[in-house]
């Protein structure tokens, strides 16, 4: 399967509690996906690796710290760091589902 932003948002909504995702519109969730993508880019996790080693394994705690910092900097963001955690975890599960 290929990555699809709409499907990612749909997956995130289906895999977190109603009280979390219902507070945010699709644009807010898309902003979260963009923040995750920026983290990947800054940490070299988007580089094509011809070897199959796991040197560039994702540090989820570091990612969540980064997301929290970026959300605090973005004055227009409504998403809280508290709600970001389950949404990021759902997004990562969506990414994993693409490999299945």
C-alpha angles and dihedrals in degrees: 000000000000126000113265121182093210092051091047091054091046090050092049091051091050094050103048132063118278091241090060105046098032090068092064134061125222092265090058091050090046089053088054091052089050091052090052090049090050089052090051091049094048092049098047093248092132094056115114108248114198091191118074098227124127098229091125097053115160117256100211094191091053090047091052091049089051092049090051092051093048093048091051090051093049103079091189094055116108095183114104125217088240091059093039093069098065091039092052090047090051090048091052089051089052089054090050090051089060090065094054 
